[in-house]
Amino acid sequence: KVMLYPNPTRDLDLACTVKVAAMLREDGIQVTMPDAIAEKFGIDRAILHHIELLDFDPAIENADMIISLGGDGSILHTA
């Protein structure tokens, strides 16, 4: 299970995040993302149809890996 943690100010409309999630799903990997990101940035949840949106704590507790999409700040924020 992989949790994606994007920076929507760098990944406009989460286009890159959706592509990464699709590639992971093609390999049979379950993909999650904190639901607060979609809420905070007003992302249309329809584009996230293959990403399971969870509260942050359950998303991170159940993740085998976290992929941070953004820059150094995104990595630090995720940590």
PyMOL Python script that loads the backbone (N, CA, C, O; Angstrom):
from pymol import cmd

cmd.read_pdbstr("""\
ATOM      1  N   LYS A   1       0.848  -1.168   0.000  1.00  0.00           N
ATOM      2  CA  LYS A   1       0.000   0.000   0.000  1.00  0.00           C
ATOM      3  C   LYS A   1       0.896   1.233   0.000  1.00  0.00           C
ATOM      4  O   LYS A   1       1.812   1.345   0.814  1.00  0.00           O
ATOM      5  N   VAL A   2       0.625   2.153  -0.916  1.00  0.00           N
ATOM      6  CA  VAL A   2       1.419   3.365  -1.053  1.00  0.00           C
ATOM      7  C   VAL A   2       0.538   4.580  -0.784  1.00  0.00           C
ATOM      8  O   VAL A   2      -0.558   4.702  -1.332  1.00  0.00           O
ATOM      9  N   MET A   3       1.032   5.475   0.068  1.00  0.00           N
ATOM     10  CA  MET A   3       0.342   6.738   0.292  1.00  0.00           C
ATOM     11  C   MET A   3       1.036   7.805  -0.535  1.00  0.00           C
ATOM     12  O   MET A   3       2.251   7.984  -0.451  1.00  0.00           O
ATOM     13  N   LEU A   4       0.253   8.505  -1.328  1.00  0.00           N
ATOM     14  CA  LEU A   4       0.778   9.628  -2.091  1.00  0.00           C
ATOM     15  C   LEU A   4       0.522  10.903  -1.299  1.00  0.00           C
ATOM     16  O   LEU A   4      -0.569  11.100  -0.762  1.00  0.00           O
ATOM     17  N   TYR A   5       1.525  11.762  -1.228  1.00  0.00           N
ATOM     18  CA  TYR A   5       1.374  13.036  -0.539  1.00  0.00           C
ATOM     19  C   TYR A   5       1.822  14.137  -1.497  1.00  0.00           C
ATOM     20  O   TYR A   5       2.994  14.511  -1.520  1.00  0.00           O
ATOM     21  N   PRO A   6       0.880  14.649  -2.287  1.00  0.00           N
ATOM     22  CA  PRO A   6       1.225  15.653  -3.290  1.00  0.00           C
ATOM     23  C   PRO A   6       1.201  17.070  -2.739  1.00  0.00           C
ATOM     24  O   PRO A   6       0.629  17.336  -1.682  1.00  0.00           O
ATOM     25  N   ASN A   7       1.828  17.959  -3.469  1.00  0.00           N
ATOM     26  CA  ASN A   7       1.758  19.385  -3.200  1.00  0.00           C
ATOM     27  C   ASN A   7       0.948  19.993  -4.346  1.00  0.00           C
ATOM     28  O   ASN A   7       1.495  20.230  -5.423  1.00  0.00           O
ATOM     29  N   PRO A   8      -0.345  20.248  -4.134  1.00  0.00           N
ATOM     30  CA  PRO A   8      -1.199  20.740  -5.221  1.00  0.00           C
ATOM     31  C   PRO A   8      -0.817  22.117  -5.756  1.00  0.00           C
ATOM     32  O   PRO A   8      -1.278  22.504  -6.830  1.00  0.00           O
ATOM     33  N   THR A   9       0.020  22.870  -5.028  1.00  0.00           N
ATOM     34  CA  THR A   9       0.468  24.151  -5.578  1.00  0.00           C
ATOM     35  C   THR A   9       1.571  23.943  -6.619  1.00  0.00           C
ATOM     36  O   THR A   9       1.835  24.833  -7.427  1.00  0.00           O
ATOM     37  N   ARG A  10       2.211  22.780  -6.601  1.00  0.00           N
ATOM     38  CA  ARG A  10       3.221  22.436  -7.608  1.00  0.00           C
ATOM     39  C   ARG A  10       2.642  21.491  -8.665  1.00  0.00           C
ATOM     40  O   ARG A  10       3.006  21.553  -9.839  1.00  0.00           O
ATOM     41  N   ASP A  11       1.743  20.626  -8.229  1.00  0.00           N
ATOM     42  CA  ASP A  11       1.109  19.649  -9.119  1.00  0.00           C
ATOM     43  C   ASP A  11      -0.332  20.110  -9.350  1.00  0.00           C
ATOM     44  O   ASP A  11      -1.273  19.592  -8.748  1.00  0.00           O
ATOM     45  N   LEU A  12      -0.475  21.081 -10.222  1.00  0.00           N
ATOM     46  CA  LEU A  12      -1.782  21.697 -10.449  1.00  0.00           C
ATOM     47  C   LEU A  12      -2.824  20.661 -10.832  1.00  0.00           C
ATOM     48  O   LEU A  12      -2.601  19.831 -11.713  1.00  0.00           O
ATOM     49  N   ASP A  13      -3.956  20.722 -10.164  1.00  0.00           N
ATOM     50  CA  ASP A  13      -5.072  19.789 -10.386  1.00  0.00           C
ATOM     51  C   ASP A  13      -4.672  18.336 -10.156  1.00  0.00           C
ATOM     52  O   ASP A  13      -5.381  17.420 -10.573  1.00  0.00           O
ATOM     53  N   LEU A  14      -3.545  18.127  -9.497  1.00  0.00           N
ATOM     54  CA  LEU A  14      -3.035  16.783  -9.178  1.00  0.00           C
ATOM     55  C   LEU A  14      -2.855  15.899 -10.411  1.00  0.00           C
ATOM     56  O   LEU A  14      -2.998  14.679 -10.327  1.00  0.00           O
ATOM     57  N   ALA A  15      -2.546  16.500 -11.538  1.00  0.00           N
ATOM     58  CA  ALA A  15      -2.370  15.748 -12.785  1.00  0.00           C
ATOM     59  C   ALA A  15      -1.251  14.711 -12.664  1.00  0.00           C
ATOM     60  O   ALA A  15      -1.428  13.568 -13.087  1.00  0.00           O
ATOM     61  N   CYS A  16      -0.113  15.085 -12.098  1.00  0.00           N
ATOM     62  CA  CYS A  16       1.009  14.150 -11.938  1.00  0.00           C
ATOM     63  C   CYS A  16       0.649  13.064 -10.926  1.00  0.00           C
ATOM     64  O   CYS A  16       0.977  11.893 -11.115  1.00  0.00           O
ATOM     65  N   THR A  17      -0.021  13.461  -9.860  1.00  0.00           N
ATOM     66  CA  THR A  17      -0.422  12.510  -8.824  1.00  0.00           C
ATOM     67  C   THR A  17      -1.342  11.443  -9.394  1.00  0.00           C
ATOM     68  O   THR A  17      -1.191  10.260  -9.089  1.00  0.00           O
ATOM     69  N   VAL A  18      -2.287  11.854 -10.215  1.00  0.00           N
ATOM     70  CA  VAL A  18      -3.221  10.908 -10.833  1.00  0.00           C
ATOM     71  C   VAL A  18      -2.471   9.944 -11.751  1.00  0.00           C
ATOM     72  O   VAL A  18      -2.797   8.758 -11.795  1.00  0.00           O
ATOM     73  N   LYS A  19      -1.470  10.436 -12.485  1.00  0.00           N
ATOM     74  CA  LYS A  19      -0.680   9.566 -13.366  1.00  0.00           C
ATOM     75  C   LYS A  19       0.130   8.551 -12.557  1.00  0.00           C
ATOM     76  O   LYS A  19       0.191   7.374 -12.910  1.00  0.00           O
ATOM     77  N   VAL A  20       0.746   9.011 -11.480  1.00  0.00           N
ATOM     78  CA  VAL A  20       1.524   8.108 -10.629  1.00  0.00           C
ATOM     79  C   VAL A  20       0.607   7.043 -10.027  1.00  0.00           C
ATOM     80  O   VAL A  20       0.946   5.860 -10.005  1.00  0.00           O
ATOM     81  N   ALA A  21      -0.556   7.475  -9.542  1.00  0.00           N
ATOM     82  CA  ALA A  21      -1.518   6.528  -8.954  1.00  0.00           C
ATOM     83  C   ALA A  21      -1.957   5.488  -9.983  1.00  0.00           C
ATOM     84  O   ALA A  21      -2.075   4.306  -9.658  1.00  0.00           O
ATOM     85  N   ALA A  22      -2.199   5.916 -11.209  1.00  0.00           N
ATOM     86  CA  ALA A  22      -2.625   4.980 -12.258  1.00  0.00           C
ATOM     87  C   ALA A  22      -1.536   3.948 -12.541  1.00  0.00           C
ATOM     88  O   ALA A  22      -1.834   2.768 -12.721  1.00  0.00           O
ATOM     89  N   MET A  23      -0.272   4.385 -12.583  1.00  0.00           N
ATOM     90  CA  MET A  23       0.830   3.447 -12.822  1.00  0.00           C
ATOM     91  C   MET A  23       0.941   2.439 -11.683  1.00  0.00           C
ATOM     92  O   MET A  23       1.162   1.251 -11.920  1.00  0.00           O
ATOM     93  N   LEU A  24       0.789   2.909 -10.455  1.00  0.00           N
ATOM     94  CA  LEU A  24       0.861   2.007  -9.306  1.00  0.00           C
ATOM     95  C   LEU A  24      -0.295   1.008  -9.327  1.00  0.00           C
ATOM     96  O   LEU A  24      -0.101  -0.180  -9.068  1.00  0.00           O
ATOM     97  N   ARG A  25      -1.492   1.494  -9.635  1.00  0.00           N
ATOM     98  CA  ARG A  25      -2.669   0.622  -9.675  1.00  0.00           C
ATOM     99  C   ARG A  25      -2.533  -0.446 -10.757  1.00  0.00           C
ATOM    100  O   ARG A  25      -2.979  -1.578 -10.572  1.00  0.00           O
ATOM    101  N   GLU A  26      -1.915  -0.090 -11.889  1.00  0.00           N
ATOM    102  CA  GLU A  26      -1.702  -1.068 -12.962  1.00  0.00           C
ATOM    103  C   GLU A  26      -0.847  -2.234 -12.475  1.00  0.00           C
ATOM    104  O   GLU A  26      -0.971  -3.351 -12.978  1.00  0.00           O
ATOM    105  N   ASP A  27       0.014  -1.978 -11.503  1.00  0.00           N
ATOM    106  CA  ASP A  27       0.871  -3.022 -10.939  1.00  0.00           C
ATOM    107  C   ASP A  27       0.237  -3.676  -9.719  1.00  0.00           C
ATOM    108  O   ASP A  27       0.895  -4.432  -9.005  1.00  0.00           O
ATOM    109  N   GLY A  28      -1.043  -3.385  -9.477  1.00  0.00           N
ATOM    110  CA  GLY A  28      -1.759  -4.021  -8.384  1.00  0.00           C
ATOM    111  C   GLY A  28      -1.488  -3.430  -7.014  1.00  0.00           C
ATOM    112  O   GLY A  28      -1.747  -4.074  -5.997  1.00  0.00           O
ATOM    113  N   ILE A  29      -0.972  -2.217  -6.977  1.00  0.00           N
ATOM    114  CA  ILE A  29      -0.649  -1.572  -5.709  1.00  0.00           C
ATOM    115  C   ILE A  29      -1.805  -0.688  -5.273  1.00  0.00           C
ATOM    116  O   ILE A  29      -2.317   0.116  -6.051  1.00  0.00           O
ATOM    117  N   GLN A  30      -2.209  -0.846  -4.024  1.00  0.00           N
ATOM    118  CA  GLN A  30      -3.279  -0.024  -3.467  1.00  0.00           C
ATOM    119  C   GLN A  30      -2.711   1.366  -3.181  1.00  0.00           C
ATOM    120  O   GLN A  30      -1.629   1.497  -2.608  1.00  0.00           O
ATOM    121  N   VAL A  31      -3.457   2.406  -3.587  1.00  0.00           N
ATOM    122  CA  VAL A  31      -2.987   3.787  -3.452  1.00  0.00           C
ATOM    123  C   VAL A  31      -3.936   4.561  -2.560  1.00  0.00           C
ATOM    124  O   VAL A  31      -5.153   4.533  -2.741  1.00  0.00           O
ATOM    125  N   THR A  32      -3.347   5.260  -1.582  1.00  0.00           N
ATOM    126  CA  THR A  32      -4.135   6.111  -0.703  1.00  0.00           C
ATOM    127  C   THR A  32      -3.578   7.532  -0.739  1.00  0.00           C
ATOM    128  O   THR A  32      -2.468   7.776  -1.212  1.00  0.00           O
ATOM    129  N   MET A  33      -4.381   8.457  -0.224  1.00  0.00           N
ATOM    130  CA  MET A  33      -3.965   9.846  -0.129  1.00  0.00           C
ATOM    131  C   MET A  33      -4.775  10.481   0.993  1.00  0.00           C
ATOM    132  O   MET A  33      -5.945  10.139   1.168  1.00  0.00           O
ATOM    133  N   PRO A  34      -4.188  11.395   1.756  1.00  0.00           N
ATOM    134  CA  PRO A  34      -4.955  12.074   2.789  1.00  0.00           C
ATOM    135  C   PRO A  34      -6.106  12.880   2.172  1.00  0.00           C
ATOM    136  O   PRO A  34      -5.904  13.654   1.236  1.00  0.00           O
ATOM    137  N   ASP A  35      -7.305  12.688   2.707  1.00  0.00           N
ATOM    138  CA  ASP A  35      -8.464  13.379   2.141  1.00  0.00           C
ATOM    139  C   ASP A  35      -8.417  14.884   2.372  1.00  0.00           C
ATOM    140  O   ASP A  35      -9.076  15.638   1.657  1.00  0.00           O
ATOM    141  N   ALA A  36      -7.651  15.328   3.354  1.00  0.00           N
ATOM    142  CA  ALA A  36      -7.555  16.757   3.640  1.00  0.00           C
ATOM    143  C   ALA A  36      -6.952  17.529   2.471  1.00  0.00           C
ATOM    144  O   ALA A  36      -7.237  18.714   2.300  1.00  0.00           O
ATOM    145  N   ILE A  37      -6.128  16.875   1.671  1.00  0.00           N
ATOM    146  CA  ILE A  37      -5.526  17.552   0.522  1.00  0.00           C
ATOM    147  C   ILE A  37      -6.600  17.918  -0.492  1.00  0.00           C
ATOM    148  O   ILE A  37      -6.631  19.043  -0.991  1.00  0.00           O
ATOM    149  N   ALA A  38      -7.475  16.975  -0.796  1.00  0.00           N
ATOM    150  CA  ALA A  38      -8.564  17.250  -1.731  1.00  0.00           C
ATOM    151  C   ALA A  38      -9.475  18.349  -1.183  1.00  0.00           C
ATOM    152  O   ALA A  38      -9.914  19.229  -1.924  1.00  0.00           O
ATOM    153  N   GLU A  39      -9.752  18.291   0.106  1.00  0.00           N
ATOM    154  CA  GLU A  39     -10.628  19.287   0.720  1.00  0.00           C
ATOM    155  C   GLU A  39      -9.970  20.663   0.752  1.00  0.00           C
ATOM    156  O   GLU A  39     -10.600  21.655   0.386  1.00  0.00           O
ATOM    157  N   LYS A  40      -8.719  20.737   1.182  1.00  0.00           N
ATOM    158  CA  LYS A  40      -8.015  22.008   1.332  1.00  0.00           C
ATOM    159  C   LYS A  40      -7.884  22.751   0.014  1.00  0.00           C
ATOM    160  O   LYS A  40      -8.022  23.974  -0.033  1.00  0.00           O
ATOM    161  N   PHE A  41      -7.619  22.016  -1.052  1.00  0.00           N
ATOM    162  CA  PHE A  41      -7.381  22.652  -2.333  1.00  0.00           C
ATOM    163  C   PHE A  41      -8.576  22.580  -3.276  1.00  0.00           C
ATOM    164  O   PHE A  41      -8.477  22.987  -4.434  1.00  0.00           O
ATOM    165  N   GLY A  42      -9.704  22.065  -2.788  1.00  0.00           N
ATOM    166  CA  GLY A  42     -10.916  22.015  -3.599  1.00  0.00           C
ATOM    167  C   GLY A  42     -10.763  21.160  -4.841  1.00  0.00           C
ATOM    168  O   GLY A  42     -11.300  21.495  -5.897  1.00  0.00           O
ATOM    169  N   ILE A  43     -10.033  20.053  -4.725  1.00  0.00           N
ATOM    170  CA  ILE A  43      -9.801  19.160  -5.856  1.00  0.00           C
ATOM    171  C   ILE A  43     -11.075  18.363  -6.137  1.00  0.00           C
ATOM    172  O   ILE A  43     -11.718  17.849  -5.222  1.00  0.00           O
ATOM    173  N   ASP A  44     -11.420  18.274  -7.403  1.00  0.00           N
ATOM    174  CA  ASP A  44     -12.578  17.472  -7.810  1.00  0.00           C
ATOM    175  C   ASP A  44     -12.277  16.007  -7.514  1.00  0.00           C
ATOM    176  O   ASP A  44     -11.378  15.423  -8.119  1.00  0.00           O
ATOM    177  N   ARG A  45     -13.012  15.420  -6.600  1.00  0.00           N
ATOM    178  CA  ARG A  45     -12.757  14.040  -6.189  1.00  0.00           C
ATOM    179  C   ARG A  45     -12.971  13.041  -7.330  1.00  0.00           C
ATOM    180  O   ARG A  45     -12.485  11.913  -7.255  1.00  0.00           O
ATOM    181  N   ALA A  46     -13.678  13.432  -8.366  1.00  0.00           N
ATOM    182  CA  ALA A  46     -13.913  12.521  -9.491  1.00  0.00           C
ATOM    183  C   ALA A  46     -12.599  12.135 -10.177  1.00  0.00           C
ATOM    184  O   ALA A  46     -12.476  11.017 -10.677  1.00  0.00           O
ATOM    185  N   ILE A  47     -11.611  13.046 -10.207  1.00  0.00           N
ATOM    186  CA  ILE A  47     -10.337  12.710 -10.858  1.00  0.00           C
ATOM    187  C   ILE A  47      -9.513  11.767  -9.999  1.00  0.00           C
ATOM    188  O   ILE A  47      -8.535  11.184 -10.469  1.00  0.00           O
ATOM    189  N   LEU A  48      -9.904  11.616  -8.745  1.00  0.00           N
ATOM    190  CA  LEU A  48      -9.166  10.758  -7.824  1.00  0.00           C
ATOM    191  C   LEU A  48      -9.848   9.414  -7.640  1.00  0.00           C
ATOM    192  O   LEU A  48      -9.689   8.776  -6.600  1.00  0.00           O
ATOM    193  N   HIS A  49     -10.603   8.979  -8.636  1.00  0.00           N
ATOM    194  CA  HIS A  49     -11.436   7.786  -8.496  1.00  0.00           C
ATOM    195  C   HIS A  49     -10.669   6.511  -8.164  1.00  0.00           C
ATOM    196  O   HIS A  49     -11.249   5.597  -7.578  1.00  0.00           O
ATOM    197  N   HIS A  50      -9.400   6.415  -8.511  1.00  0.00           N
ATOM    198  CA  HIS A  50      -8.644   5.203  -8.213  1.00  0.00           C
ATOM    199  C   HIS A  50      -7.681   5.397  -7.032  1.00  0.00           C
ATOM    200  O   HIS A  50      -6.759   4.607  -6.830  1.00  0.00           O
ATOM    201  N   ILE A  51      -7.917   6.475  -6.252  1.00  0.00           N
ATOM    202  CA  ILE A  51      -7.123   6.737  -5.059  1.00  0.00           C
ATOM    203  C   ILE A  51      -8.061   6.704  -3.854  1.00  0.00           C
ATOM    204  O   ILE A  51      -9.065   7.416  -3.821  1.00  0.00           O
ATOM    205  N   GLU A  52      -7.733   5.886  -2.881  1.00  0.00           N
ATOM    206  CA  GLU A  52      -8.546   5.818  -1.662  1.00  0.00           C
ATOM    207  C   GLU A  52      -8.196   7.008  -0.778  1.00  0.00           C
ATOM    208  O   GLU A  52      -7.047   7.163  -0.367  1.00  0.00           O
ATOM    209  N   LEU A  53      -9.183   7.845  -0.486  1.00  0.00           N
ATOM    210  CA  LEU A  53      -8.969   9.008   0.361  1.00  0.00           C
ATOM    211  C   LEU A  53      -9.263   8.642   1.811  1.00  0.00           C
ATOM    212  O   LEU A  53     -10.350   8.168   2.140  1.00  0.00           O
ATOM    213  N   LEU A  54      -8.263   8.872   2.678  1.00  0.00           N
ATOM    214  CA  LEU A  54      -8.377   8.526   4.089  1.00  0.00           C
ATOM    215  C   LEU A  54      -7.949   9.708   4.945  1.00  0.00           C
ATOM    216  O   LEU A  54      -7.270  10.618   4.471  1.00  0.00           O
ATOM    217  N   ASP A  55      -8.357   9.684   6.226  1.00  0.00           N
ATOM    218  CA  ASP A  55      -7.797  10.639   7.174  1.00  0.00           C
ATOM    219  C   ASP A  55      -6.288  10.418   7.204  1.00  0.00           C
ATOM    220  O   ASP A  55      -5.812   9.322   6.908  1.00  0.00           O
ATOM    221  N   PHE A  56      -5.537  11.459   7.561  1.00  0.00           N
ATOM    222  CA  PHE A  56      -4.078  11.380   7.508  1.00  0.00           C
ATOM    223  C   PHE A  56      -3.519  10.241   8.353  1.00  0.00           C
ATOM    224  O   PHE A  56      -2.707   9.453   7.867  1.00  0.00           O
ATOM    225  N   ASP A  57      -3.947  10.143   9.624  1.00  0.00           N
ATOM    226  CA  ASP A  57      -3.367   9.122  10.512  1.00  0.00           C
ATOM    227  C   ASP A  57      -3.564   7.704   9.996  1.00  0.00           C
ATOM    228  O   ASP A  57      -2.590   6.955   9.934  1.00  0.00           O
ATOM    229  N   PRO A  58      -4.792   7.291   9.619  1.00  0.00           N
ATOM    230  CA  PRO A  58      -4.927   5.931   9.076  1.00  0.00           C
ATOM    231  C   PRO A  58      -4.156   5.731   7.771  1.00  0.00           C
ATOM    232  O   PRO A  58      -3.641   4.643   7.512  1.00  0.00           O
ATOM    233  N   ALA A  59      -4.076   6.778   6.952  1.00  0.00           N
ATOM    234  CA  ALA A  59      -3.358   6.658   5.681  1.00  0.00           C
ATOM    235  C   ALA A  59      -1.882   6.370   5.926  1.00  0.00           C
ATOM    236  O   ALA A  59      -1.298   5.498   5.282  1.00  0.00           O
ATOM    237  N   ILE A  60      -1.289   7.098   6.848  1.00  0.00           N
ATOM    238  CA  ILE A  60       0.149   6.931   7.091  1.00  0.00           C
ATOM    239  C   ILE A  60       0.440   5.667   7.898  1.00  0.00           C
ATOM    240  O   ILE A  60       1.463   5.018   7.679  1.00  0.00           O
ATOM    241  N   GLU A  61      -0.444   5.310   8.824  1.00  0.00           N
ATOM    242  CA  GLU A  61      -0.222   4.124   9.649  1.00  0.00           C
ATOM    243  C   GLU A  61      -0.274   2.832   8.834  1.00  0.00           C
ATOM    244  O   GLU A  61       0.404   1.859   9.165  1.00  0.00           O
ATOM    245  N   ASN A  62      -1.069   2.821   7.781  1.00  0.00           N
ATOM    246  CA  ASN A  62      -1.236   1.610   6.985  1.00  0.00           C
ATOM    247  C   ASN A  62      -0.381   1.583   5.725  1.00  0.00           C
ATOM    248  O   ASN A  62      -0.462   0.636   4.944  1.00  0.00           O
ATOM    249  N   ALA A  63       0.434   2.608   5.520  1.00  0.00           N
ATOM    250  CA  ALA A  63       1.239   2.689   4.301  1.00  0.00           C
ATOM    251  C   ALA A  63       2.535   1.904   4.440  1.00  0.00           C
ATOM    252  O   ALA A  63       3.202   1.954   5.474  1.00  0.00           O
ATOM    253  N   ASP A  64       2.880   1.180   3.381  1.00  0.00           N
ATOM    254  CA  ASP A  64       4.173   0.510   3.318  1.00  0.00           C
ATOM    255  C   ASP A  64       5.233   1.471   2.786  1.00  0.00           C
ATOM    256  O   ASP A  64       6.424   1.309   3.051  1.00  0.00           O
ATOM    257  N   MET A  65       4.784   2.464   2.037  1.00  0.00           N
ATOM    258  CA  MET A  65       5.679   3.446   1.438  1.00  0.00           C
ATOM    259  C   MET A  65       4.907   4.748   1.271  1.00  0.00           C
ATOM    260  O   MET A  65       3.695   4.738   1.056  1.00  0.00           O
ATOM    261  N   ILE A  66       5.613   5.862   1.372  1.00  0.00           N
ATOM    262  CA  ILE A  66       5.025   7.172   1.120  1.00  0.00           C
ATOM    263  C   ILE A  66       5.798   7.811  -0.019  1.00  0.00           C
ATOM    264  O   ILE A  66       7.029   7.847  -0.004  1.00  0.00           O
ATOM    265  N   ILE A  67       5.078   8.307  -0.993  1.00  0.00           N
ATOM    266  CA  ILE A  67       5.698   9.039  -2.097  1.00  0.00           C
ATOM    267  C   ILE A  67       5.238  10.483  -1.987  1.00  0.00           C
ATOM    268  O   ILE A  67       4.047  10.780  -2.075  1.00  0.00           O
ATOM    269  N   SER A  68       6.200  11.372  -1.796  1.00  0.00           N
ATOM    270  CA  SER A  68       5.914  12.799  -1.705  1.00  0.00           C
ATOM    271  C   SER A  68       6.164  13.421  -3.078  1.00  0.00           C
ATOM    272  O   SER A  68       7.246  13.281  -3.649  1.00  0.00           O
ATOM    273  N   LEU A  69       5.159  14.102  -3.592  1.00  0.00           N
ATOM    274  CA  LEU A  69       5.263  14.724  -4.917  1.00  0.00           C
ATOM    275  C   LEU A  69       5.307  16.239  -4.734  1.00  0.00           C
ATOM    276  O   LEU A  69       4.312  16.857  -4.355  1.00  0.00           O
ATOM    277  N   GLY A  70       6.443  16.815  -5.000  1.00  0.00           N
ATOM    278  CA  GLY A  70       6.621  18.253  -4.829  1.00  0.00           C
ATOM    279  C   GLY A  70       8.110  18.540  -4.772  1.00  0.00           C
ATOM    280  O   GLY A  70       8.897  17.992  -5.544  1.00  0.00           O
ATOM    281  N   GLY A  71       8.474  19.398  -3.854  1.00  0.00           N
ATOM    282  CA  GLY A  71       9.883  19.736  -3.695  1.00  0.00           C
ATOM    283  C   GLY A  71      10.362  19.395  -2.297  1.00  0.00           C
ATOM    284  O   GLY A  71       9.767  18.569  -1.605  1.00  0.00           O
ATOM    285  N   ASP A  72      11.453  20.045  -1.889  1.00  0.00           N
ATOM    286  CA  ASP A  72      12.020  19.786  -0.564  1.00  0.00           C
ATOM    287  C   ASP A  72      11.006  20.057   0.544  1.00  0.00           C
ATOM    288  O   ASP A  72      10.919  19.294   1.505  1.00  0.00           O
ATOM    289  N   GLY A  73      10.252  21.120   0.417  1.00  0.00           N
ATOM    290  CA  GLY A  73       9.248  21.466   1.421  1.00  0.00           C
ATOM    291  C   GLY A  73       8.187  20.403   1.562  1.00  0.00           C
ATOM    292  O   GLY A  73       7.719  20.126   2.666  1.00  0.00           O
ATOM    293  N   SER A  74       7.805  19.805   0.447  1.00  0.00           N
ATOM    294  CA  SER A  74       6.804  18.736   0.483  1.00  0.00           C
ATOM    295  C   SER A  74       7.335  17.517   1.233  1.00  0.00           C
ATOM    296  O   SER A  74       6.605  16.876   1.989  1.00  0.00           O
ATOM    297  N   ILE A  75       8.596  17.207   1.018  1.00  0.00           N
ATOM    298  CA  ILE A  75       9.212  16.079   1.717  1.00  0.00           C
ATOM    299  C   ILE A  75       9.280  16.366   3.217  1.00  0.00           C
ATOM    300  O   ILE A  75       8.963  15.495   4.026  1.00  0.00           O
ATOM    301  N   LEU A  76       9.688  17.568   3.593  1.00  0.00           N
ATOM    302  CA  LEU A  76       9.763  17.932   5.007  1.00  0.00           C
ATOM    303  C   LEU A  76       8.389  17.938   5.649  1.00  0.00           C
ATOM    304  O   LEU A  76       8.232  17.480   6.781  1.00  0.00           O
ATOM    305  N   HIS A  77       7.399  18.448   4.945  1.00  0.00           N
ATOM    306  CA  HIS A  77       6.040  18.476   5.483  1.00  0.00           C
ATOM    307  C   HIS A  77       5.509  17.065   5.684  1.00  0.00           C
ATOM    308  O   HIS A  77       4.847  16.788   6.684  1.00  0.00           O
ATOM    309  N   THR A  78       5.790  16.180   4.752  1.00  0.00           N
ATOM    310  CA  THR A  78       5.351  14.800   4.860  1.00  0.00           C
ATOM    311  C   THR A  78       6.000  14.128   6.064  1.00  0.00           C
ATOM    312  O   THR A  78       5.352  13.395   6.811  1.00  0.00           O
ATOM    313  N   ALA A  79       7.305  14.395   6.239  1.00  0.00           N
ATOM    314  CA  ALA A  79       8.032  13.802   7.372  1.00  0.00           C
ATOM    315  C   ALA A  79       7.467  14.302   8.688  1.00  0.00           C
ATOM    316  O   ALA A  79       7.948  13.915   9.753  1.00  0.00           O
TER     317      ALA A  79
END
""", "prot")
cmd.dss("prot")
cmd.show_as("cartoon", "prot")
cmd.util.cbc("prot")
cmd.orient("prot")
